[in-house]
Structure formats: structure tokens, C-alpha cells
Amino acid sequence: MAKIYHNPRCSTSRKALALLREAGQDVEVIEYLKTPPTRAELAALIAAAGETAKSTLRAKQAEAATHNLTRDDVTEDDILDAMIADPILINRPFVTTARGTRLCRPLDKIHDILPETGKGEGPRA
């Protein structure tokens, strides 16, 4: 089963969910603003995607400044703590399938983890 950390107000997140369904995936949809991950779950998700907390931060979000995350000396722990306190800071969508985990921004990254189609890549939109 695929899993998407989803914000239904985000067009990229909606498109990722549609691509998962078009690929025939059973999808567990987690609206992370309503049901945020734990700190350990978020750290594991970020690591599985090959990202860092800093690379998954929505730095232009007003809450980033509120949590002083625009400083040069901000740490990964500072960012994770802020993301748990304010999940709107988590970039989206994170998607997990049997083929791996990706932060699907840009959306094309989802093709790395969609099922094989016989041509060595996932289906295209």
C-alpha cells in the first residue's frame, strides 16, 4: 500500500494522489495537518526520502520566521522541533510506495517510486 502525507489544499499534493490512484495503488492518505507525524516518524520519513530537515522545510511559510528558522545557524533538530510544533512547515507531498519514499516536489519525483510499467519507469501523467 502506498502512503501520501497530503494537504488537500495543495495542487501538487492532489496531483500526486491522482497519479498514485491512476497507477493502481491502494493509498493511505494522511492529512498531516490534521494528523501530524511524530518527531521520530518525521525524521525517518525525511531520511528515507534522502532529504534533510532543512531541504524539506517550507522556508517561505510565515511560521518559519516565527520559529527563527531563517537563521544561518539553525540546526536540523531546531527544524524538526518546529515542524512538529507547526506541521504547516513540512513540505509536501511525501509519498511512500514499495519502491521507496520521496518528497514529490517537483511532482516528477513521484515517477521514481511508482510501479514498473515494463519500460523501466512509472506511468507518466
Rosetta constraint file for C-alpha pairs under 8 A:
AtomPair CA 1 CA 25 HARMONIC 6.59 0.50
AtomPair CA 1 CA 26 HARMONIC 5.14 0.50
AtomPair CA 1 CA 27 HARMONIC 5.80 0.50
AtomPair CA 1 CA 28 HARMONIC 7.00 0.50
AtomPair CA 1 CA 97 HARMONIC 6.58 0.50
AtomPair CA 1 CA 98 HARMONIC 7.37 0.50
AtomPair CA 2 CA 20 HARMONIC 7.71 0.50
AtomPair CA 2 CA 25 HARMONIC 6.25 0.50
AtomPair CA 2 CA 26 HARMONIC 6.02 0.50
AtomPair CA 2 CA 27 HARMONIC 4.71 0.50
AtomPair CA 2 CA 28 HARMONIC 6.14 0.50
AtomPair CA 2 CA 95 HARMONIC 7.21 0.50
AtomPair CA 2 CA 96 HARMONIC 5.52 0.50
AtomPair CA 2 CA 97 HARMONIC 4.41 0.50
AtomPair CA 2 CA 98 HARMONIC 7.09 0.50
AtomPair CA 3 CA 27 HARMONIC 5.45 0.50
AtomPair CA 3 CA 28 HARMONIC 4.66 0.50
AtomPair CA 3 CA 29 HARMONIC 6.01 0.50
AtomPair CA 3 CA 30 HARMONIC 7.33 0.50
AtomPair CA 3 CA 95 HARMONIC 5.65 0.50
AtomPair CA 3 CA 96 HARMONIC 5.07 0.50
AtomPair CA 3 CA 97 HARMONIC 6.55 0.50
AtomPair CA 4 CA 17 HARMONIC 7.18 0.50
AtomPair CA 4 CA 27 HARMONIC 7.11 0.50
AtomPair CA 4 CA 28 HARMONIC 6.40 0.50
AtomPair CA 4 CA 29 HARMONIC 5.22 0.50
AtomPair CA 4 CA 30 HARMONIC 6.03 0.50
AtomPair CA 4 CA 93 HARMONIC 6.53 0.50
AtomPair CA 4 CA 94 HARMONIC 5.75 0.50
AtomPair CA 4 CA 95 HARMONIC 4.46 0.50
AtomPair CA 4 CA 96 HARMONIC 6.46 0.50
AtomPair CA 5 CA 29 HARMONIC 6.42 0.50
AtomPair CA 5 CA 30 HARMONIC 4.89 0.50
AtomPair CA 5 CA 31 HARMONIC 5.95 0.50
AtomPair CA 5 CA 32 HARMONIC 5.65 0.50
AtomPair CA 5 CA 92 HARMONIC 6.84 0.50
AtomPair CA 5 CA 93 HARMONIC 5.51 0.50
AtomPair CA 5 CA 94 HARMONIC 5.19 0.50
AtomPair CA 5 CA 95 HARMONIC 6.44 0.50
AtomPair CA 6 CA 13 HARMONIC 5.78 0.50
AtomPair CA 6 CA 14 HARMONIC 7.67 0.50
AtomPair CA 6 CA 29 HARMONIC 6.41 0.50
AtomPair CA 6 CA 30 HARMONIC 5.72 0.50
AtomPair CA 6 CA 31 HARMONIC 4.83 0.50
AtomPair CA 6 CA 32 HARMONIC 6.14 0.50
AtomPair CA 6 CA 92 HARMONIC 6.77 0.50
AtomPair CA 6 CA 93 HARMONIC 5.61 0.50
AtomPair CA 6 CA 94 HARMONIC 7.47 0.50
AtomPair CA 7 CA 13 HARMONIC 6.13 0.50
AtomPair CA 7 CA 14 HARMONIC 7.66 0.50
AtomPair CA 7 CA 31 HARMONIC 5.69 0.50
AtomPair CA 7 CA 32 HARMONIC 6.89 0.50
AtomPair CA 7 CA 33 HARMONIC 7.10 0.50
AtomPair CA 7 CA 92 HARMONIC 7.36 0.50
AtomPair CA 7 CA 93 HARMONIC 7.40 0.50
AtomPair CA 8 CA 13 HARMONIC 6.67 0.50
AtomPair CA 8 CA 14 HARMONIC 6.07 0.50
AtomPair CA 8 CA 31 HARMONIC 7.56 0.50
AtomPair CA 9 CA 13 HARMONIC 7.95 0.50
AtomPair CA 9 CA 14 HARMONIC 7.78 0.50
AtomPair CA 10 CA 14 HARMONIC 6.29 0.50
AtomPair CA 11 CA 15 HARMONIC 6.10 0.50
AtomPair CA 12 CA 16 HARMONIC 6.14 0.50
AtomPair CA 12 CA 92 HARMONIC 7.91 0.50
AtomPair CA 12 CA 93 HARMONIC 7.25 0.50
AtomPair CA 12 CA 105 HARMONIC 7.55 0.50
AtomPair CA 12 CA 107 HARMONIC 6.43 0.50
AtomPair CA 13 CA 17 HARMONIC 6.25 0.50
AtomPair CA 13 CA 92 HARMONIC 6.56 0.50
AtomPair CA 13 CA 93 HARMONIC 5.16 0.50
AtomPair CA 14 CA 18 HARMONIC 6.25 0.50
AtomPair CA 15 CA 19 HARMONIC 6.19 0.50
AtomPair CA 15 CA 107 HARMONIC 7.83 0.50
AtomPair CA 16 CA 20 HARMONIC 6.25 0.50
AtomPair CA 16 CA 93 HARMONIC 7.40 0.50
AtomPair CA 16 CA 104 HARMONIC 7.50 0.50
AtomPair CA 16 CA 107 HARMONIC 6.70 0.50
AtomPair CA 16 CA 110 HARMONIC 7.14 0.50
AtomPair CA 17 CA 21 HARMONIC 6.32 0.50
AtomPair CA 18 CA 22 HARMONIC 6.05 0.50
AtomPair CA 19 CA 23 HARMONIC 6.10 0.50
AtomPair CA 19 CA 125 HARMONIC 6.95 0.50
AtomPair CA 20 CA 24 HARMONIC 6.63 0.50
AtomPair CA 20 CA 25 HARMONIC 5.47 0.50
AtomPair CA 20 CA 26 HARMONIC 7.94 0.50
AtomPair CA 20 CA 27 HARMONIC 7.22 0.50
AtomPair CA 20 CA 114 HARMONIC 7.31 0.50
AtomPair CA 21 CA 25 HARMONIC 5.28 0.50
AtomPair CA 21 CA 26 HARMONIC 7.03 0.50
AtomPair CA 21 CA 27 HARMONIC 7.24 0.50
AtomPair CA 23 CA 114 HARMONIC 7.08 0.50
AtomPair CA 23 CA 115 HARMONIC 7.14 0.50
AtomPair CA 23 CA 123 HARMONIC 6.77 0.50
AtomPair CA 30 CA 35 HARMONIC 6.84 0.50
AtomPair CA 31 CA 35 HARMONIC 5.99 0.50
AtomPair CA 31 CA 36 HARMONIC 7.59 0.50
AtomPair CA 32 CA 36 HARMONIC 4.38 0.50
AtomPair CA 32 CA 37 HARMONIC 6.79 0.50
AtomPair CA 32 CA 87 HARMONIC 7.08 0.50
AtomPair CA 33 CA 87 HARMONIC 5.81 0.50
AtomPair CA 33 CA 88 HARMONIC 6.55 0.50
AtomPair CA 36 CA 84 HARMONIC 7.32 0.50
AtomPair CA 36 CA 87 HARMONIC 6.40 0.50
AtomPair CA 37 CA 41 HARMONIC 5.57 0.50
AtomPair CA 37 CA 42 HARMONIC 5.68 0.50
AtomPair CA 37 CA 84 HARMONIC 7.56 0.50
AtomPair CA 38 CA 42 HARMONIC 6.07 0.50
AtomPair CA 38 CA 84 HARMONIC 7.04 0.50
AtomPair CA 39 CA 43 HARMONIC 6.10 0.50
AtomPair CA 39 CA 80 HARMONIC 6.86 0.50
AtomPair CA 39 CA 81 HARMONIC 7.40 0.50
AtomPair CA 39 CA 84 HARMONIC 6.22 0.50
AtomPair CA 40 CA 44 HARMONIC 6.11 0.50
AtomPair CA 41 CA 45 HARMONIC 6.06 0.50
AtomPair CA 42 CA 46 HARMONIC 6.13 0.50
AtomPair CA 42 CA 80 HARMONIC 7.78 0.50
AtomPair CA 43 CA 47 HARMONIC 6.17 0.50
AtomPair CA 43 CA 53 HARMONIC 7.68 0.50
AtomPair CA 43 CA 80 HARMONIC 7.39 0.50
AtomPair CA 44 CA 48 HARMONIC 5.98 0.50
AtomPair CA 45 CA 49 HARMONIC 6.23 0.50
AtomPair CA 45 CA 94 HARMONIC 7.88 0.50
AtomPair CA 45 CA 101 HARMONIC 7.36 0.50
AtomPair CA 46 CA 50 HARMONIC 6.48 0.50
AtomPair CA 46 CA 51 HARMONIC 5.31 0.50
AtomPair CA 46 CA 52 HARMONIC 6.09 0.50
AtomPair CA 46 CA 53 HARMONIC 6.67 0.50
AtomPair CA 46 CA 56 HARMONIC 7.52 0.50
AtomPair CA 47 CA 51 HARMONIC 5.76 0.50
AtomPair CA 47 CA 52 HARMONIC 6.80 0.50
AtomPair CA 48 CA 100 HARMONIC 7.48 0.50
AtomPair CA 48 CA 101 HARMONIC 5.82 0.50
AtomPair CA 48 CA 102 HARMONIC 7.64 0.50
AtomPair CA 49 CA 100 HARMONIC 7.49 0.50
AtomPair CA 49 CA 101 HARMONIC 4.81 0.50
AtomPair CA 49 CA 102 HARMONIC 4.57 0.50
AtomPair CA 49 CA 103 HARMONIC 6.32 0.50
AtomPair CA 50 CA 102 HARMONIC 7.69 0.50
AtomPair CA 51 CA 55 HARMONIC 6.11 0.50
AtomPair CA 51 CA 56 HARMONIC 6.86 0.50
AtomPair CA 52 CA 56 HARMONIC 6.39 0.50
AtomPair CA 52 CA 76 HARMONIC 7.43 0.50
AtomPair CA 53 CA 57 HARMONIC 6.18 0.50
AtomPair CA 53 CA 76 HARMONIC 5.59 0.50
AtomPair CA 53 CA 79 HARMONIC 6.13 0.50
AtomPair CA 53 CA 80 HARMONIC 6.29 0.50
AtomPair CA 54 CA 76 HARMONIC 6.51 0.50
AtomPair CA 54 CA 79 HARMONIC 6.73 0.50
AtomPair CA 56 CA 90 HARMONIC 6.23 0.50
AtomPair CA 56 CA 91 HARMONIC 5.27 0.50
AtomPair CA 56 CA 103 HARMONIC 7.68 0.50
AtomPair CA 57 CA 79 HARMONIC 7.43 0.50
AtomPair CA 57 CA 83 HARMONIC 7.84 0.50
AtomPair CA 57 CA 89 HARMONIC 5.68 0.50
AtomPair CA 57 CA 90 HARMONIC 5.46 0.50
AtomPair CA 57 CA 91 HARMONIC 5.69 0.50
AtomPair CA 58 CA 64 HARMONIC 7.27 0.50
AtomPair CA 58 CA 88 HARMONIC 7.77 0.50
AtomPair CA 58 CA 89 HARMONIC 4.98 0.50
AtomPair CA 58 CA 90 HARMONIC 6.03 0.50
AtomPair CA 58 CA 91 HARMONIC 5.34 0.50
AtomPair CA 59 CA 64 HARMONIC 5.56 0.50
AtomPair CA 59 CA 69 HARMONIC 7.49 0.50
AtomPair CA 59 CA 70 HARMONIC 7.17 0.50
AtomPair CA 59 CA 89 HARMONIC 7.35 0.50
AtomPair CA 60 CA 64 HARMONIC 6.83 0.50
AtomPair CA 61 CA 65 HARMONIC 7.66 0.50
AtomPair CA 61 CA 88 HARMONIC 7.84 0.50
AtomPair CA 61 CA 89 HARMONIC 6.66 0.50
AtomPair CA 62 CA 66 HARMONIC 6.61 0.50
AtomPair CA 63 CA 67 HARMONIC 6.15 0.50
AtomPair CA 63 CA 86 HARMONIC 7.44 0.50
AtomPair CA 63 CA 88 HARMONIC 7.94 0.50
AtomPair CA 63 CA 89 HARMONIC 6.98 0.50
AtomPair CA 64 CA 68 HARMONIC 6.24 0.50
AtomPair CA 64 CA 69 HARMONIC 5.15 0.50
AtomPair CA 64 CA 70 HARMONIC 6.66 0.50
AtomPair CA 64 CA 89 HARMONIC 6.85 0.50
AtomPair CA 65 CA 69 HARMONIC 5.81 0.50
AtomPair CA 65 CA 70 HARMONIC 6.07 0.50
AtomPair CA 67 CA 82 HARMONIC 6.45 0.50
AtomPair CA 68 CA 74 HARMONIC 7.86 0.50
AtomPair CA 69 CA 74 HARMONIC 5.94 0.50
AtomPair CA 69 CA 78 HARMONIC 7.57 0.50
AtomPair CA 69 CA 79 HARMONIC 6.70 0.50
AtomPair CA 70 CA 74 HARMONIC 7.28 0.50
AtomPair CA 74 CA 78 HARMONIC 6.22 0.50
AtomPair CA 74 CA 79 HARMONIC 7.24 0.50
AtomPair CA 75 CA 79 HARMONIC 6.41 0.50
AtomPair CA 76 CA 80 HARMONIC 6.16 0.50
AtomPair CA 77 CA 81 HARMONIC 6.02 0.50
AtomPair CA 78 CA 82 HARMONIC 6.24 0.50
AtomPair CA 79 CA 83 HARMONIC 6.10 0.50
AtomPair CA 80 CA 84 HARMONIC 6.25 0.50
AtomPair CA 81 CA 85 HARMONIC 6.25 0.50
AtomPair CA 82 CA 86 HARMONIC 5.84 0.50
AtomPair CA 82 CA 87 HARMONIC 7.83 0.50
AtomPair CA 82 CA 89 HARMONIC 7.52 0.50
AtomPair CA 83 CA 87 HARMONIC 4.89 0.50
AtomPair CA 83 CA 88 HARMONIC 7.20 0.50
AtomPair CA 83 CA 89 HARMONIC 5.32 0.50
AtomPair CA 83 CA 90 HARMONIC 5.89 0.50
AtomPair CA 91 CA 103 HARMONIC 7.70 0.50
AtomPair CA 92 CA 103 HARMONIC 6.40 0.50
AtomPair CA 92 CA 104 HARMONIC 6.89 0.50
AtomPair CA 92 CA 105 HARMONIC 7.00 0.50
AtomPair CA 93 CA 103 HARMONIC 5.85 0.50
AtomPair CA 93 CA 104 HARMONIC 5.59 0.50
AtomPair CA 93 CA 105 HARMONIC 7.09 0.50
AtomPair CA 94 CA 101 HARMONIC 7.12 0.50
AtomPair CA 94 CA 102 HARMONIC 5.73 0.50
AtomPair CA 94 CA 103 HARMONIC 4.38 0.50
AtomPair CA 94 CA 104 HARMONIC 6.02 0.50
AtomPair CA 95 CA 101 HARMONIC 5.58 0.50
AtomPair CA 95 CA 102 HARMONIC 5.51 0.50
AtomPair CA 95 CA 103 HARMONIC 6.41 0.50
AtomPair CA 95 CA 104 HARMONIC 6.81 0.50
AtomPair CA 95 CA 110 HARMONIC 7.44 0.50
AtomPair CA 96 CA 100 HARMONIC 5.64 0.50
AtomPair CA 96 CA 101 HARMONIC 4.22 0.50
AtomPair CA 96 CA 102 HARMONIC 6.61 0.50
AtomPair CA 96 CA 113 HARMONIC 7.61 0.50
AtomPair CA 97 CA 101 HARMONIC 6.44 0.50
AtomPair CA 97 CA 113 HARMONIC 6.19 0.50
AtomPair CA 97 CA 114 HARMONIC 7.05 0.50
AtomPair CA 98 CA 113 HARMONIC 7.49 0.50
AtomPair CA 99 CA 112 HARMONIC 7.78 0.50
AtomPair CA 99 CA 113 HARMONIC 4.83 0.50
AtomPair CA 99 CA 114 HARMONIC 6.91 0.50
AtomPair CA 99 CA 115 HARMONIC 7.30 0.50
AtomPair CA 100 CA 113 HARMONIC 5.63 0.50
AtomPair CA 101 CA 113 HARMONIC 7.01 0.50
AtomPair CA 102 CA 109 HARMONIC 6.77 0.50
AtomPair CA 102 CA 110 HARMONIC 6.76 0.50
AtomPair CA 102 CA 113 HARMONIC 7.53 0.50
AtomPair CA 103 CA 109 HARMONIC 7.34 0.50
AtomPair CA 103 CA 110 HARMONIC 7.99 0.50
AtomPair CA 104 CA 108 HARMONIC 6.85 0.50
AtomPair CA 104 CA 109 HARMONIC 5.02 0.50
AtomPair CA 104 CA 110 HARMONIC 5.41 0.50
AtomPair CA 105 CA 109 HARMONIC 6.66 0.50
AtomPair CA 108 CA 112 HARMONIC 7.99 0.50
AtomPair CA 109 CA 113 HARMONIC 7.80 0.50
AtomPair CA 110 CA 114 HARMONIC 6.44 0.50
AtomPair CA 111 CA 121 HARMONIC 6.74 0.50
AtomPair CA 111 CA 122 HARMONIC 4.96 0.50
AtomPair CA 111 CA 123 HARMONIC 6.91 0.50
AtomPair CA 111 CA 124 HARMONIC 7.24 0.50
AtomPair CA 112 CA 121 HARMONIC 7.07 0.50
AtomPair CA 112 CA 122 HARMONIC 6.79 0.50
AtomPair CA 113 CA 122 HARMONIC 7.19 0.50
AtomPair CA 114 CA 121 HARMONIC 7.60 0.50
AtomPair CA 114 CA 122 HARMONIC 4.81 0.50
AtomPair CA 114 CA 123 HARMONIC 7.20 0.50
AtomPair CA 115 CA 121 HARMONIC 7.56 0.50
AtomPair CA 115 CA 122 HARMONIC 5.49 0.50
AtomPair CA 115 CA 123 HARMONIC 7.84 0.50
AtomPair CA 116 CA 120 HARMONIC 5.79 0.50
AtomPair CA 116 CA 121 HARMONIC 5.46 0.50
AtomPair CA 116 CA 122 HARMONIC 5.21 0.50
AtomPair CA 116 CA 123 HARMONIC 7.81 0.50
AtomPair CA 117 CA 121 HARMONIC 6.13 0.50
AtomPair CA 117 CA 122 HARMONIC 5.73 0.50
AtomPair CA 117 CA 123 HARMONIC 6.46 0.50
